[in-house]
Amino acid sequence: MSTLAGPLFVLIFTLSQAFRDVYFGNVFQRYDFFAVILLAFALSTVIFAVVSLIREPDNFRKLRGQARTIFAANVTTAIAWICFFFALTYIDPAIVNTIHSAMGPLTVVVLGGFGVALAKPGTIGRIEYAGYAGIAASVVALWWVVIGGYSGLPMIDRTASIVGLALLCVSGGSITISLLCCKRLQDRGIGADTVTTVRYVVLIALAGAVLLWKGKLGGIDSARQLVTLSLAATALIALPLYAYQLGIGRTSPLTAQVIRALGPVLVFALEQFDGRTRYSMPTLICILAYSASVILSNIAHGWRGETPRDRTAFSSARRHQSAELENAPRRMVSPPGLPLSRERAEL
């Protein structure tokens, strides 16, 4: 079960972010996204601070000496969410999700290529490079879809849409670095509750400062709107991020990206029920190309992770097991996959 826990948390995040993007793409037509940021992350910070103090009070002591990592996580998180929400205001949610997600594996590969210790994908083969090239090509194609007016969301402001596309590239890279910083904190024994408590301080401060400067709460006029938006923002933003943070603590960054490849497809399906958007075949083609490229690159990466010795030993074990079964057809034996799995796990 522990082996599946990480991917399961990442899958929960992927499903929830599909609802998030479609829902808030509509909400941002009525409310200032800084108000959503303030409500969602301030409430979640308080909740997880209380939970952490009750469950793991010693974790706050472990934060000593981690100021640089915490600050990096805060700054990159703030940049990521502000850029992401701006883009979601003007661009088709499925495209926003795809470009934002696409920058994840590309950022991991680029950081690894420059020898940054946060992310080292290891040796990359030709097939894996082809997958990453496909991811990059899908991003370029989606830029063309938006600028050419072929997306599912009618263009409101061309300049704002272009700026949003550029900011998506920033948001995808920033959130990846942020999550890798959080993973580093978790690897040092700091629980996800505590990491969530200290991760959004800069983002909350920036959102609060912007709203104070504007002198209003982003279009929220009643207590009912405030409560509804607070609960929705927390349920669709902060809690899924907590689940993802738990997931990446148990999953490699590239493995997490395979599961996240399903996200854009889910967003595209859900937004067909949103009255603002229309069906766009160019968008769907680009999304499918992105998902296929992510899966291809990660399958290639996983295959290269096995050494020739591992594959030879695996084949030898299978031949040996088959010979035993043929020589003892009437003897009770374990299911064929069980001993083989154990033997391969020990290699």
N, C-alpha and C positions, 0 to 999 in steps of 0.2 A: 504493500500500500504506500510506503514511504517513497518508493520509486516513482509512483504515479502522482504523488501529491503536488510536486512542482508543476508539471504540465497541466494538471487539473486546475490549479489556481490561475495559470496563464489563460486557459480556455474560458474560465469564468470572466476574466478581464476582457477577453476578446468579444464575448457575447454582449457584455454590458456596454462596451464602448460603442458598439453598433447602435444601440438605443440612445446612448448619450449624444452622438453626433447628429442623429436625425432630430432628436428632441430639441437640443440647444440651437441647432441651425434655425429652427422656427422661433425659439424663445428670443434669440438675439435681435429679431426684428422689432421686439417690443421693449427689451430691457438692455441696459448697459452691461457688457460682459464683465466689467470690473466689479459690478455689484454681485454677479454670480460667483466670481472668484472669491470675493470677501466672505460671502455667506458660506460657500462650500468648504473652503479651507480653514477658516477660523473655527467653524463648528467642529470639523473633523479633528483639528489640532487639540481642542479642548477635550473631546471624547477620548482620543488616544492617549493624551497626557494622563487622564484619570485612570484609564485601563492599565497603562504602563506603571503608574505609581502603585496600583493595587497588586498587579501580577509580578512585575519585575523591577522593583525600586532600585536594585543594585545596578541596573543598566545605565542609569544616569551618571554613575561614577565612572563607568567605562568610556564615557564620552570625553573624559579628560585626555588631552593630547590629540584629539581628533578634530581640532578646530578647522584646519585647512580642508579636510574632506567634507565636513559639515557645511562650511561656507561655499565650497564648490557645488555641492548638491543643491543648496539654496538658490544660488545665482542661476545655475543652469535650469533648475525647475521653474523659476520665475520667468526667464526668457522663453522657455518652451511653451508655457501655458498662455502667456500674453500673445505671442506670435500665433499660436494655434487658434485661439478664440477670435483674433482679428480675421484670420483667413476664413474661419467658419461663418463669419458674418456675410461674406461676399461670394463664397465659392461653394459649389456642389459638395455636400457632406461626404459622398463616396470618394470624390477626388481628394478632398482634404485628408481623409483617413488614409488613402493609398499613399500619397506623397509623404505624409508624416511618418507612416510605417516604413516606407521604402528607405528613408534616410537612416533607419536603425541599422540594418545589416551593412549598408554602405559606410556608415560611420565606424562600425566595428572593424571593418576591413581596412579602412584608411588609417585608423589609429594603430592597428596592428602592423600595417606596412611601415609606419614611421617609428615603430618600436616602442609605442606608448604602453606602459605596463598595465594600464586599465583594461586593455583588450588586445589579446594576441590570438588571432584565429589560426595560427600555425601555417604550415605549408599549404599553398593554394594551387590546385591543379588547373588544367585548361578547362575542364568541364565546369568547375566551380567558378572560374573567371567568366565563363560564358553566362552562367546564371546571374552573376553580379552585373554583367554588361546588359542583360535583359532587364534587370531591375532599373538600371540607369536609363535605358531606352524608354521604358514605360513612363518614367517620370518626365522625360522630354516630350513624349507623345501627349501626356496629360496637359502639359503647358500649352501645346498646340490646340488641344480640345477646348481649353478654357478661353484662350485668346481669340480663337476662331469663332467662338460662340456656339460650339457644338455640344456643350455639356447639358446636363439635365436641368440646370438652374439658369433661368434667363439672366443675362449680364446686367447688373445694376450700375456699376461704375467700372470701366475698363482699367483705369489707373489703379483703383483700389484692388481690383482682381489681380493685376500683375504684381503689385506690392505684396498681396496675400500669398501668391505663389512663391515669391522669394522668401517670405517669412516662414513658410512651411518647411523649406529646406533647413532653415535655422532651427525651427522648433523640433524637427525630427532628430537632428544631430544633438541638440541640447538635452532633450529628454533621455536620449541614449546614454550620454555621459552622466547625467543625473542618476539614472538607474544603476549604472556601473559603480558610481560612488556609493550609493546605498548598499549595493551588494558587497562592496569592500567593508563597509561598517558592519554588516551582518556576518561577514567572514571573521570578524574580530570579536564575535560573541555578543553583539548588541542586537537585541530583539527588534522585530519589525515594528512593534508598537512604539518603541522609543524613537526609532528612526523616523517614523511618520510624524511624531510629535515635534521634532526639530527641523523637519525638512522644508516647511512652508513659511517660515518666519519672514523671509525677505519678500515673498510673493504677497503675503497678507499685508505687510507694511506698504508695499507699492500700491496695491489696490485701494487701501484705506486712504493713502495720500492723494491719489487721483480723484476719488469721490469727494474728499474734503475740498479739494481745489475746485471741483465742479459745483460744489454746494448742494448736491442732491444725491438720492440713493438710486440713481439709474432707472427711473421710471416706475419704481415700486411705490404705490400710493396707498396701500391698505395693509393691515396686519395679516389678512388672509393671504394676500399675494406674497408677503414676506415669509410666512410659514411654509406655504406650498413650494416656493422656489428654494428655500433653505433645505427642505427635506429632499426635493428632487436633485438638487445640486450635490448634496452629500451622498445620496444613494447611487448616483450615476457617475460621480467623479472621484470623490475621496475614497469610498469603500472599495470600488474596483481597483484603484491604484494600490490600495493596501493588499488586496488579493494578489496583484501582479508582483508586488514587492516580496510577498511570501513565496511566490512562484519562482522568481529569479534567484532567490536564495537557495533553491534546490534544482535549478536548471541552468545550463550554459546559455549565454546570450544568443548564440546562433540557433539553438534548439527552440528557444522562446519565439524567435522570429518565424519559425516554420508554422507554429500555431497561430501567430498573429497574422499570417498570410490569409487566413480565413476572414479576417475582419472587414476588409473592403467589400468583399462579396456580400456579406451580411448587411452592411450599410446600404449597398445598392439595392438589395431586395426590400429592405424596410422603407427606404425613401420613395418607393413606388406608391406607398400609401399616404405620402405627404403631398398635399395639394400644391405645394410650391414648385415641385420638380416634375419633369416629364421623362419618359423613357429615352435613353440615349445609347444607341448601339456603339458609337466610338468610345464612350466612357467604359462600357462593359468590356469591350475588347481589350482596352488598356489594363483594366483591373485584372482580367483573367491572365493576361500576359505577365503582369507583375506577380500574381500568386504562383503561376507555373515556374517563373524564374527563381523565386524564393525557395520553392520546394526542390527544384533541380540543384541549386547551389548547396543546399544543406544535405541532400542525399549524397552528392559528390563529396562533400566535406566529411560526412560520416564514413563513407567507404574508404577514403584516404586515411582516416584515423586508424584503420586496421592495417597492421603491418603484413607483408607477405608471409612472415612466419606464422602469424595468427591465422591467416586464411588457409595455409597449408596444413596446420595442425587441425583446424576445423574440418577440412575435407578428409584428413586421415582418420579422425574420430568417427566421422559418418561412415566411412568404408568399413572400419573395424566393427562398428555397431551392426551394420547390415550383415556382415559375415557371421556374427554371433546369432542373429535372429534366424539366418538360414540354417545354421548347424543345430539349432535347438528349437524346432518349430512347435513342439508340444509343451515346452517349459513356460511357466508363467513368467512374464517379463513386465517391467515397468513401461509406461507409455514412452514411445520412441523419443519424444522431445525432451523428457525430463533429465536423464543422465547426460544427454548431449549439452543441454543448457548449463548444467553444473560444470561439466568439463571445460566448456568454452569460457565460463566465467572465471575459472582459475588460471587461464593462460596469461 
